[in-house]
Amino acid sequence: MTLLSRTLLATAVFLSPFTAAGPAAASPGRCTSSVPYVSGQGGYASYRIPAAVTTRRGTVLAFAEGRRDGPGDTGDIDIVLRRSTDGGCTWGPLTVVAAGQGDTRGNPAPVVDPRTGAVVLVSCANAGTATEAQIMRGEAPGRRVYVQHSRDDGERFTAPRDITAEARLPGWRWYATGPGHALALTRGPYAGRLVVPANHSAAPPAGSPDTGRESRHYGGHALLSDDGGRTWRLGFVDADDDGTVNANESSAAQLADGRVYFNARDQGGRAPGNRVDAVSQDGGETLTRPYAPQPTLSDVPVVQGSVLQLPEAGAPLLFSAPSDPTARRALTVWRAMDPAEGFTRAATLSPDPAAYSDLVRVDAATTGVLYETGTAGPYETIAFRRLMLTGL
């Protein structure tokens, strides 16, 4: 069986209230799975870092990093896009949204502006020869931050516009938006605000023996816009560097009560587990408490994860990530009615290797998961899996 066939036919175990859209419902818009990106095809050695949104017209946009030199994080990397007008069953041609031209463009964090319907894409860039370790040690310039807009359903994007001065503090070195979709607030006093969950690394304090590469210098923050992405400013900044919790790659969702929930990878922290979370009551300006471990996600390895709040009354918050604490494999979706009370497993898509993922609402009956997966390793494809939502 080919890799593509195995991906499409991977066994899923679904617990209530999820059911899979089965082969009998394989008409356009009713498929089970598709594979928008296959490493080695389309001019790129590897595709990584999925991010997805659904536009106001119902088009699913699947972003990724197109890595010309291989799966590594350094080198000639473009941000690429494929569009689906049938709910993620088939995909249009690959387009380049931000070209590296020998440098690294990455960490796509797309969001749909609820006021105008425009697609806003925030991303990062650095020299193609610079590694994350070199940037954290101050041996290469810090990452820069960019924004782009599409007002035609994702068919074309404006050129990247540098917003680094608005997005980062002096002394920061590494910077990463998301990865995964950003958040548009749709209710409460901050409705219309765009919230980009992000992380950074800071230079060690004067007199410290640290180089800056130590994981305790990672921290989370939020990037905010109240005018559709024209101007930006920092919201909360996690500046705790004692090494207990080191918030890294981040995702965000607006809970049913209007609060903003942040869930992040804990990179080398001393706290138990690998997932930490926090909540904001003021649209991402501040946190009610610092990031703390989320014990009900203890099976997740050190990896990026995604959160999505379903909009219906009484619907759960979803979280996706691999579910083997020792390896990147077995992509799973968890659910929580209240994250303070914890998450429970809802669906394991496949036992296969898997890594980064992004959850996206496709339509009123369907949620999708865009995720890295393969047979021998997790970076062979980026697949799209549709989950039918019943009983919510």
Secondary structure, DSSP 8 states (H G I E B T S, - for coil): --HHHHHHH---EE-TTEEE--GGG-STT--SEEEEEETTSTT-SEEEEEEEEE-TTS-EEEEEEEESS-SSSSSSEEEEEEEESSSSSS----EEEE--TTSEEEEEEEEE-TTT--EEEEEEEE-TT--HHHHHTTSS---EEEEEEESSTTS-----EE-HHHH--TTEEEEEE-SS--EE--SSTTTT-EEEEEEEEE---TT----S-SGGGEEEEEEEESSTTSS-EEEEE----SSS--EEEEEEEE-TTS-EEEEEEE-S-SSSSSEEEEEESSTTSS-SS--EE-GGGTT--SS--EEEE--STT--EEEEEEEETTEEEEEEEEEESSGGG--EEEEE--SSBEEEEEEEEEETTEEEEEEEE-SSSTTSEEEEEEEEE---
